[in-house]
Amino acid sequence: MSSGTEAGTRSGFRWSAVRQVWPYLQPYRGLILGWLAFLGLSSAATLTLPFAARLMIEQGFTSGNRDAVNQAFLLLGLVALVLAIATALRFFFISILGERVSADLRKRLYRHLLSLDATFFEKNRSGELLSRITADAELVQTVVGSSMSVALRSVIMLVGASALLVWTNPKLAAYAALAIPLAMLPILVFGRRVRKLSRQSQDRFAETSAQAAESLGAMHILKAFTRESVEADRFDGSIGKVLATANQRIGTRALLTFLIIALVFGSITLVLWVGAGQVLDGHVSAGVLTQFVLYAVTAAGSVGALTEVWGEVQRAGGAMDRITEVLDTKPDIRDAADARRLPDGATGSVVFREVTFAYPSRREKPALNAVSFSVAPGETIALVGPSGAGKSTIFQLMLRFYDVDAGSIEIGGQPIKALTLESLRSAFALVPQDSVLFAMSAAENIRVGRAKADESDVRHAAAQAEAAAFIEALPQGYDTDLGERGVKLSGGQQQRIAIARALLRKAPILLLDEATSSLDAQSEAAIQNALEGVRHQVTTIVIAHRLATVQKADRILVIDQGEVVAEGSHDALIAQGGLYAELARLQFDLGSKQS
Ligand SMILES: Nc1ncnc2c1ncn2[C@@H]1O[C@H](COP(=O)(O)OP(=O)(O)OP(=O)(O)O)[C@@H](O)[C@H]1O
């Protein structure tokens, strides 16, 4: 997406992206409290272990007292039990929290995507957007459900172990204190690079998903043009790029890990060497040194764990950036603050006044130029003209998929910009050029027209659209699943389902965009008859290349290069002898030669 590339090159880490996660955590205060409580308990238990070990050595082995050994082991066992229970419950609370947060994030993202307008989807590939719902939300889940917990636990352990180091032996602790800032140094140096590479990884992965989604959705084209191997190579190339970025990121992380472990444990070894000298000199007991060692290892382990999750947090920061970009995108086409509903029972009149419009991606060439016409309620109008003339654009503007650049459009006597989008679009039943079906049953596909329609209405609409006979002949009749995008049906059958869907809607304005182009003459005639039946109840606007389809229209508008160049009945337009007469001569002459 356009803003995506901007953010992709932005190298700074956005804390705002991390803050964006907070509203998703807030509703789950109970889970957070549960997690914090058990985090505290498990940390306390872990910090008690070195102390128990010291007791064992000092009072048990050194003094040779069996009771003391028993007591020390009992304490150790109890601590271990508390640790086990607290760790399990901590894991439980935080993992559930992670799942809930990512589920909410996905729901919100999807809902938001559905609210965005046509321009957004022209700029962004669906597979790429899908990866934000799947892969990016997954990363955020990992951070909330695990890294966040590890990070906080490590901080607590680091602080706790450091305090206990000072308590155990302040002099040795002072040496150890030098090790910590040393360990932080590589994080500061390499952290920025890791987060930049992480964002790049996610972007490249999204690109791969987009590519795969597109190809899998057009498998028959790939096969028909034997492009499988070209496609596979293209995918290999994309994956190669993902891998290259991942390699760089992992390499940097590996170097980071090496430096941290080498610095931290190197320093600790030095400190212990000093400590061992103190034991030999009799200044410090073996028990105290053991306790010190264990606390030092705990503190060092915490630093290590922090660096590990720091990388994760950086990655999730990148992912959250990508999610936030979508959530921050506001649709240009939305309800005005004072939008009102189109009154129920509004008539199906349509008025275009001097409408000029250019698509956002092609501003230099208007698709429509000062187009004016009006359609009375119950009238049937046909839009005719060469391919690319602007006929479908007229439909898109009526449905307010785009806003006009100049002029205005009225439906039922109301300017469409003053209406709520929901009520405006409820006034239309559209049969688009490509009948889009879903992987649902035949009945559900028809019910897309009106979700609450009952079975008899669905069957009636199917009968009107000449679809009843073939649907009933399907293996499970109306319950037959039609496959992804309706692949299990022929083009003409898909089109009839789309017509049934539109008829079921019972909207005041019916828009047919090449709606019967895939049908045989017989089916088309039958549908024309069915449409005759509803003809005076609804306003019908038909786009058709086959002039036989439009002859019965009350009026025909001839569109050419974004302008209305002629208007009238079939006979009147033939008599005028313009573009329409030319189209008619070509089609009907051809027809007579063929027959
Ligand atoms: N989303 C879009 N972005 C940019 N230009 C577009 C877009 N959709 C259509 N166009 C352009 O606008 C012009 C009008 O297109 P439109 O789809 O309205 O033509 P049409 O008359 O319906 O053609 P056809 O009969 O082939 O369906 C064409 O030049 C087309 O290339």
The ligand as an SDF file (V2000), in Angstrom:
LIG
                    3D

 31 33  0  0  0  0  0  0  0  0999 V2000
  -10.7010    1.3230  -11.5680 N   0  0  0  0  0  0  0  0  0  0  0  0
  -10.3180    2.0150  -12.6460 C   0  0  0  0  0  0  0  0  0  0  0  0
   -9.2180    2.7860  -12.5930 N   0  0  0  0  0  0  0  0  0  0  0  0
   -8.8090    3.5000  -13.6660 C   0  0  0  0  0  0  0  0  0  0  0  0
   -9.4650    3.5260  -14.8210 N   0  0  0  0  0  0  0  0  0  0  0  0
  -10.5730    2.7810  -14.9480 C   0  0  0  0  0  0  0  0  0  0  0  0
  -11.0540    1.9760  -13.8710 C   0  0  0  0  0  0  0  0  0  0  0  0
  -12.1730    1.3420  -14.2720 N   0  0  0  0  0  0  0  0  0  0  0  0
  -12.3740    1.7330  -15.5380 C   0  0  0  0  0  0  0  0  0  0  0  0
  -11.4290    2.5840  -15.9510 N   0  0  0  0  0  0  0  0  0  0  0  0
  -11.3280    3.2580  -17.2590 C   0  0  0  0  0  0  0  0  0  0  0  0
  -12.4800    4.0900  -17.4110 O   0  0  0  0  0  0  0  0  0  0  0  0
  -12.9940    4.0160  -18.7220 C   0  0  0  0  0  0  0  0  0  0  0  0
  -14.4670    3.6220  -18.6920 C   0  0  0  0  0  0  0  0  0  0  0  0
  -14.5750    2.2970  -18.2010 O   0  0  0  0  0  0  0  0  0  0  0  0
  -15.9640    1.5530  -18.0340 P   0  0  0  0  0  0  0  0  0  0  0  0
  -15.6850    0.2960  -17.2860 O   0  0  0  0  0  0  0  0  0  0  0  0
  -16.9680    2.4690  -17.4890 O   0  0  0  0  0  0  0  0  0  0  0  0
  -16.3140    1.2170  -19.5480 O   0  0  0  0  0  0  0  0  0  0  0  0
  -17.5570    0.4090  -20.1390 P   0  0  0  0  0  0  0  0  0  0  0  0
  -18.2290    1.3370  -21.0800 O   0  0  0  0  0  0  0  0  0  0  0  0
  -18.3640   -0.1790  -19.0550 O   0  0  0  0  0  0  0  0  0  0  0  0
  -16.7830   -0.7050  -20.9650 O   0  0  0  0  0  0  0  0  0  0  0  0
  -17.1840   -2.2650  -21.2340 P   0  0  0  0  0  0  0  0  0  0  0  0
  -18.3240   -2.2350  -22.1850 O   0  0  0  0  0  0  0  0  0  0  0  0
  -15.9390   -2.8140  -21.8560 O   0  0  0  0  0  0  0  0  0  0  0  0
  -17.4860   -2.8570  -19.9240 O   0  0  0  0  0  0  0  0  0  0  0  0
  -12.1060    3.0360  -19.4720 C   0  0  0  0  0  0  0  0  0  0  0  0
  -11.1850    3.7870  -20.2350 O   0  0  0  0  0  0  0  0  0  0  0  0
  -11.3870    2.2590  -18.4020 C   0  0  0  0  0  0  0  0  0  0  0  0
  -10.0980    1.9050  -18.8260 O   0  0  0  0  0  0  0  0  0  0  0  0
  1  2  1  0
  2  3  1  0
  2  7  2  0
  3  4  2  0
  4  5  1  0
  5  6  2  0
  6  7  1  0
  6 10  1  0
  7  8  1  0
  8  9  2  0
  9 10  1  0
 10 11  1  0
 11 12  1  0
 11 30  1  0
 12 13  1  0
 13 14  1  0
 13 28  1  0
 14 15  1  0
 15 16  1  0
 16 17  2  0
 16 18  1  0
 16 19  1  0
 19 20  1  0
 20 21  2  0
 20 22  1  0
 20 23  1  0
 23 24  1  0
 24 25  2  0
 24 26  1  0
 24 27  1  0
 28 29  1  0
 28 30  1  0
 30 31  1  0
M  END
$$$$
